[in-house]
Amino acid sequence: TMRFALLLIAAACNSSFAFHPISTPLATTRRPFPFVSPASPSSSNSDTCLRGYTPKYSSWDGDDRRWSKRLTRRIFRFDGGPSDTPVRDGLVLSTIAAYIWQAINTLTYLRTKFPSYWSTQAWSMISDAVIDSGSTMGPLLRDFMFSPHLGRRQPHRYLTAGFLHSGVFHLACNMYALKQMPNWLETGLGWPLFVTTYIVGVVAGNYFHAMYAMDEFLGCLGSSGGIVALAGLAFISLCKMENKQGTAKILRSMGTLFVFGAIIPTMSNASHIGGFLSGCLMGLLFAPGYRNSYSLRRKNAVTIDAVPRDYRQVMGFGVVPNERPPVPLWMLWAVVLVYASTEPRWMAMPAVVWRGLTSAG
């Protein structure tokens, strides 16, 4: 009896101090049959997403569960594994690179315009260019930012303004929100729909800003239109999956965003509404529908589940996407290209953007 009690105490201590991995590696997951993918740990429909899951690499965060230590390890750790979402990571890196170039361009402009202040106010000029670049209005910002007055004459601003930000805090908030988008939007729905929805959301957000802006010279910057468009795409996809928990979570997040937009005067609620509605429209037209699969639901099935694990968790057990969406995505791009070929200003957009990047101002 004493030996049995000691074994129970040892087991309890081991379970209390052992680390808890975020996701279980595929090699250690029990399977009912060698060819069957592991089923979702939750019930039929769940909005839980195992982010960053790959069969080869575990997401262990170490024995120390303090948030500061976990954050430090995540910053300095490199496991060499491929990214599950290369397109989303590329959007984040390109936006950060655009802001770095924006800060350098603004600092060069300030130093050239006010050379006498450089010797005594250098740090102030550097902080203005880096931390609050939007308030200085450098040449790059003037060439690519959006306002209703400028957008009518230069349509490239509808898109280029999505890669510019007013400051470091604005950039950090948007990039954090983009990184929090579920992986299955890219791994499950596909990167072409992911990128197209992001671009459409940026353009639609600026269009709604132009429609409801009180001042036609009021500028608009940031990628929030594209980010909320991805939220709209996720919302419609979850509605098609009949995932009520996921849809409720997105509605709460969007409601919070609209409340902040009503309180903070520098936030454009019109851009957020336009981006979200455009993402919903993209989901209705170009995202696949879902159906129950008999071969996956029957007992001891030998069908291989080819969808990513996080996509499986939001779809639920035995649910598979349809092979074809209601409207093929290539038709949207075909319409855009045909219309662009008839508009000289649209045809000149690549040359205008290149000239603005190489010789801003």
C-alpha positions as CSV (number, residue, x, y, z in Angstrom):
1,T,0.0,0.0,0.0
2,M,2.8,2.4,0.8
3,R,4.5,1.6,-2.5
4,F,1.3,2.3,-4.4
5,A,0.8,5.6,-2.6
6,L,4.4,6.7,-3.5
7,L,3.8,5.8,-7.1
8,L,0.6,8.0,-7.1
9,I,2.5,10.9,-5.6
10,A,5.3,10.6,-8.1
11,A,2.8,10.5,-11.0
12,A,1.0,13.6,-9.8
13,C,4.3,15.5,-9.4
14,N,5.4,14.4,-12.9
15,S,2.1,15.6,-14.4
16,S,2.3,18.9,-12.6
17,F,5.8,19.9,-13.6
18,A,6.0,18.4,-17.1
19,F,5.8,20.7,-20.1
20,H,2.6,20.9,-22.1
21,P,3.2,21.1,-25.9
22,I,1.0,23.3,-27.9
23,S,0.4,20.6,-30.5
24,T,1.3,16.9,-30.4
25,P,3.8,15.7,-33.1
26,L,2.2,13.5,-35.7
27,A,4.7,10.7,-34.9
28,T,3.4,10.3,-31.3
29,T,-0.3,10.6,-32.1
30,R,-2.3,7.4,-31.6
31,R,-4.2,6.3,-34.7
32,P,-7.0,3.7,-35.0
33,F,-5.6,2.6,-38.4
34,P,-2.2,3.2,-40.1
35,F,-3.8,5.1,-43.0
36,V,-6.3,7.3,-41.0
37,S,-5.4,10.8,-40.1
38,P,-5.9,11.7,-36.4
39,A,-9.4,13.0,-35.7
40,S,-10.1,16.3,-34.2
41,P,-9.7,16.4,-30.4
42,S,-12.9,18.4,-30.0
43,S,-16.5,17.8,-31.1
44,S,-17.9,18.2,-34.6
45,N,-17.2,21.9,-35.1
46,S,-14.7,24.0,-33.2
47,D,-13.0,27.3,-33.9
48,T,-9.7,26.1,-32.2
49,C,-6.7,26.3,-34.5
50,L,-3.4,24.5,-33.9
51,R,-1.2,27.3,-35.3
52,G,2.1,26.6,-36.7
53,Y,1.5,22.8,-36.8
54,T,3.9,20.7,-38.9
55,P,4.3,16.9,-38.8
56,K,8.1,17.2,-38.4
57,Y,8.5,19.9,-35.9
58,S,7.0,20.2,-32.4
59,S,5.8,23.4,-30.9
60,W,7.4,22.8,-27.5
61,D,7.9,26.0,-25.5
62,G,10.2,24.6,-22.8
63,D,9.7,23.7,-19.2
64,D,9.5,27.3,-17.9
65,R,5.9,28.5,-18.5
66,R,6.4,32.1,-17.6
67,W,5.3,34.3,-20.5
68,S,8.5,36.4,-20.6
69,K,10.7,33.3,-20.9
70,R,8.4,31.8,-23.6
71,L,8.5,35.1,-25.5
72,T,12.3,35.2,-25.3
73,R,12.7,31.7,-26.6
74,R,10.3,32.3,-29.5
75,I,12.3,35.4,-30.5
76,F,15.7,33.7,-30.4
77,R,14.7,30.2,-31.5
78,F,15.3,28.9,-35.0
79,D,14.2,25.4,-35.7
80,G,15.0,25.5,-39.4
81,G,11.6,24.2,-40.4
82,P,9.6,25.6,-43.4
83,S,6.9,28.0,-42.7
84,D,3.3,26.8,-43.0
85,T,2.2,30.3,-44.3
86,P,4.8,31.7,-46.6
87,V,2.4,34.1,-48.3
88,R,1.3,35.7,-45.0
89,D,4.9,35.9,-43.8
90,G,5.8,37.5,-47.1
91,L,3.1,40.1,-46.7
92,V,4.3,40.9,-43.2
93,L,7.9,41.2,-44.3
94,S,7.1,43.3,-47.3
95,T,5.0,45.7,-45.2
96,I,7.8,46.1,-42.6
97,A,10.3,46.7,-45.4
98,A,8.0,49.3,-46.9
99,Y,7.9,51.1,-43.6
100,I,11.7,51.0,-43.2
101,W,12.0,52.5,-46.6
102,Q,9.3,55.1,-45.7
103,A,11.3,56.1,-42.6
104,I,14.6,56.4,-44.5
105,N,12.9,58.5,-47.1
106,T,11.3,60.7,-44.5
107,L,14.6,61.2,-42.6
108,T,16.4,62.1,-45.9
109,Y,13.7,64.6,-46.7
110,L,14.0,66.2,-43.2
111,R,17.8,66.4,-43.3
112,T,17.7,68.0,-46.8
113,K,14.9,70.5,-46.0
114,F,16.3,71.5,-42.6
115,P,20.1,71.2,-42.8
116,S,20.8,73.8,-40.1
117,Y,18.8,71.7,-37.5
118,W,20.7,68.5,-38.1
119,S,23.6,69.3,-35.8
120,T,21.4,70.1,-32.8
121,Q,18.1,68.3,-33.4
122,A,19.3,65.1,-35.1
123,W,17.7,62.7,-32.5
124,S,14.4,64.5,-32.7
125,M,14.4,64.3,-36.5
126,I,15.3,60.6,-36.4
127,S,12.5,59.8,-33.9
128,D,10.0,61.7,-36.0
129,A,11.0,59.8,-39.1
130,V,11.1,56.4,-37.4
131,I,8.4,56.4,-34.7
132,D,5.8,58.9,-36.2
133,S,6.6,58.8,-39.9
134,G,3.1,59.6,-41.0
135,S,3.0,63.1,-39.4
136,T,6.1,64.3,-41.4
137,M,4.7,63.6,-44.9
138,G,7.9,62.7,-46.7
139,P,8.0,62.3,-50.5
140,L,7.3,58.6,-50.5
141,L,4.2,59.1,-48.3
142,R,3.0,61.9,-50.6
143,D,3.4,59.8,-53.7
144,F,1.6,56.6,-52.3
145,M,-0.8,57.6,-49.6
146,F,-4.6,57.6,-50.3
147,S,-7.1,60.5,-50.1
148,P,-10.4,60.8,-52.1
149,H,-9.0,63.8,-54.0
150,L,-5.8,62.1,-55.0
151,G,-7.3,58.7,-55.7
152,R,-9.6,60.0,-58.4
153,R,-6.5,61.1,-60.5
154,Q,-4.0,58.4,-59.4
155,P,-5.8,55.0,-58.9
156,H,-2.6,53.3,-57.8
157,R,-3.1,54.9,-54.4
158,Y,-6.0,52.6,-53.6
159,L,-3.5,49.8,-53.4
160,T,-0.2,51.3,-52.4
161,A,-1.6,53.0,-49.3
162,G,-2.1,49.5,-47.8
163,F,1.6,49.1,-47.5
164,L,2.2,52.4,-45.7
165,H,1.6,53.2,-42.0
166,S,1.5,56.3,-39.9
167,G,3.8,55.1,-37.2
168,V,5.5,52.1,-35.5
169,F,2.5,51.5,-33.2
170,H,0.1,51.5,-36.2
171,L,2.4,49.1,-38.0
172,A,2.8,46.8,-35.0
173,C,-1.0,46.5,-34.4
174,N,-1.7,45.7,-38.0
175,M,1.1,43.1,-38.4
176,Y,0.1,41.5,-35.1
177,A,-3.5,41.2,-36.4
178,L,-2.3,39.8,-39.7
179,K,-0.2,37.2,-37.9
180,Q,-3.2,36.2,-35.8
181,M,-5.2,35.2,-38.8
182,P,-5.8,31.4,-38.8
183,N,-3.4,29.4,-40.9
184,W,-6.1,27.5,-42.7
185,L,-7.1,30.6,-44.6
186,E,-3.8,30.0,-46.6
187,T,-3.1,26.3,-46.1
188,G,-6.8,25.2,-46.5
189,L,-8.4,27.7,-48.9
190,G,-5.2,28.3,-50.8
191,W,-2.8,31.2,-51.2
192,P,-4.4,32.6,-54.4
193,L,-7.6,33.3,-52.6
194,F,-5.7,34.6,-49.6
195,V,-3.7,37.1,-51.6
196,T,-6.7,38.2,-53.7
197,T,-8.9,38.7,-50.7
198,Y,-6.2,40.8,-49.0
199,I,-5.7,43.0,-52.1
200,V,-9.5,43.4,-52.7
201,G,-9.9,44.3,-49.0
202,V,-7.3,47.1,-49.2
203,V,-8.8,48.6,-52.3
204,A,-12.4,48.3,-51.0
205,G,-11.4,49.8,-47.6
206,N,-10.0,52.9,-49.4
207,Y,-13.0,53.1,-51.6
208,F,-15.4,53.1,-48.7
209,H,-13.2,55.7,-47.0
210,A,-13.6,57.9,-50.1
211,M,-17.3,57.4,-50.1
212,Y,-17.9,58.5,-46.5
213,A,-15.0,60.8,-45.8
214,M,-16.1,64.3,-44.6
215,D,-13.0,65.9,-46.2
216,E,-11.8,64.8,-49.6
217,F,-8.3,65.7,-48.6
218,L,-8.3,63.4,-45.6
219,G,-5.6,60.8,-46.0
220,C,-5.9,57.1,-45.3
221,L,-3.0,54.7,-44.6
222,G,-2.6,51.1,-43.4
223,S,-3.4,47.5,-44.3
224,S,-6.4,47.1,-41.9
225,G,-8.8,46.9,-44.9
226,G,-7.0,43.8,-46.1
227,I,-6.8,42.3,-42.7
228,V,-10.5,42.6,-41.9
229,A,-11.2,41.3,-45.4
230,L,-9.5,38.1,-44.4
231,A,-11.7,38.1,-41.3
232,G,-14.7,38.4,-43.6
233,L,-13.5,35.5,-45.7
234,A,-13.1,33.4,-42.5
235,F,-16.5,34.4,-41.3
236,I,-18.3,33.2,-44.5
237,S,-16.2,30.0,-44.6
238,L,-17.1,29.2,-41.0
239,C,-20.8,29.9,-41.8
240,K,-20.6,27.4,-44.7
241,M,-19.0,24.9,-42.2
242,E,-21.9,25.6,-39.7
243,N,-19.2,26.4,-37.1
244,K,-21.2,28.7,-34.8
245,Q,-18.4,29.2,-32.2
246,G,-16.0,30.5,-34.8
247,T,-18.5,32.9,-36.4
248,A,-19.5,34.3,-33.0
249,K,-15.8,34.9,-32.2
250,I,-15.3,36.8,-35.4
251,L,-18.4,38.9,-34.8
252,R,-17.2,39.8,-31.3
253,S,-13.8,40.8,-32.7
254,M,-15.3,43.0,-35.4
255,G,-17.7,44.6,-33.0
256,T,-14.8,45.5,-30.7
257,L,-13.0,47.0,-33.7
258,F,-16.0,49.1,-34.7
259,V,-16.4,50.4,-31.1
260,F,-12.7,51.5,-31.1
261,G,-13.2,53.1,-34.5
262,A,-16.1,55.1,-33.1
263,I,-14.1,56.3,-30.1
264,I,-10.7,57.0,-31.8
265,P,-11.0,59.8,-34.3
266,T,-7.9,58.7,-36.3
267,M,-9.4,55.3,-37.1
268,S,-11.5,54.9,-40.3
269,N,-14.6,52.7,-39.6
270,A,-15.6,53.1,-43.2
271,S,-12.4,51.3,-44.3
272,H,-13.0,48.5,-41.8
273,I,-16.6,48.1,-42.9
274,G,-15.7,48.1,-46.6
275,G,-12.9,45.6,-46.1
276,F,-15.0,43.2,-44.1
277,L,-17.9,43.3,-46.6
278,S,-15.5,42.7,-49.5
279,G,-14.0,39.7,-47.6
280,C,-17.5,38.4,-47.1
281,L,-18.3,38.8,-50.8
282,M,-15.1,37.0,-51.7
283,G,-16.1,34.1,-49.4
284,L,-19.5,33.9,-50.9
285,L,-18.3,33.8,-54.5
286,F,-14.9,32.2,-54.4
287,A,-14.6,30.1,-51.3
288,P,-15.7,26.4,-51.5
289,G,-18.7,24.9,-49.9
290,Y,-18.6,21.9,-47.6
291,R,-20.3,18.5,-47.4
292,N,-20.2,15.4,-45.3
293,S,-18.0,12.6,-46.5
294,Y,-19.3,9.0,-46.0
295,S,-15.9,7.5,-46.6
296,L,-14.4,9.5,-43.7
297,R,-17.3,9.0,-41.3
298,R,-17.7,5.2,-41.6
299,K,-16.0,3.0,-39.0
300,N,-12.4,1.8,-39.7
301,A,-12.2,3.9,-42.8
302,V,-9.0,3.7,-44.8
303,T,-9.5,7.0,-46.6
304,I,-6.5,9.4,-46.3
305,D,-7.5,12.8,-44.9
306,A,-5.4,15.2,-47.1
307,V,-6.5,18.5,-45.5
308,P,-4.3,20.3,-43.0
309,R,-4.9,19.5,-39.4
310,D,-6.0,23.1,-38.4
311,Y,-8.4,23.1,-41.3
312,R,-9.8,19.8,-40.2
313,Q,-10.4,21.1,-36.7
314,V,-12.6,24.0,-37.9
315,M,-14.4,21.9,-40.4
316,G,-15.2,19.1,-38.0
317,F,-15.1,15.3,-38.3
318,G,-16.1,13.9,-41.6
319,V,-16.6,17.3,-43.4
320,V,-14.7,17.9,-46.6
321,P,-14.6,21.0,-49.0
322,N,-16.2,20.8,-52.4
323,E,-13.8,20.5,-55.3
324,R,-14.9,23.7,-57.0
325,P,-16.0,27.1,-55.6
326,P,-19.2,28.7,-56.9
327,V,-17.1,31.0,-59.2
328,P,-13.6,30.3,-60.3
329,L,-11.0,32.8,-59.0
330,W,-9.4,33.2,-62.4
331,M,-12.5,34.9,-63.7
332,L,-12.1,37.8,-61.3
333,W,-8.5,38.3,-62.4
334,A,-9.6,38.1,-66.0
335,V,-12.2,40.8,-65.6
336,V,-9.6,43.0,-63.8
337,L,-7.1,42.5,-66.6
338,V,-9.6,43.2,-69.4
339,Y,-10.8,46.4,-67.6
340,A,-7.2,47.5,-67.0
341,S,-6.3,47.1,-70.6
342,T,-9.0,49.7,-71.5
343,E,-7.9,52.3,-68.9
344,P,-4.6,54.1,-69.7
345,R,-4.2,55.1,-66.0
346,W,-4.4,51.5,-64.9
347,M,-1.9,50.4,-67.6
348,A,0.5,53.1,-66.3
349,M,0.3,51.9,-62.7
350,P,3.4,49.7,-62.6
351,A,5.6,52.4,-64.2
352,V,4.2,55.0,-61.7
353,V,4.8,52.8,-58.7
354,W,8.4,52.0,-59.9
355,R,9.1,55.7,-60.4
356,G,7.7,56.6,-57.0
357,L,9.9,53.9,-55.3
358,T,13.1,54.9,-57.1
359,S,12.7,58.6,-57.2
360,A,10.0,59.6,-54.7
361,G,8.8,63.2,-54.9
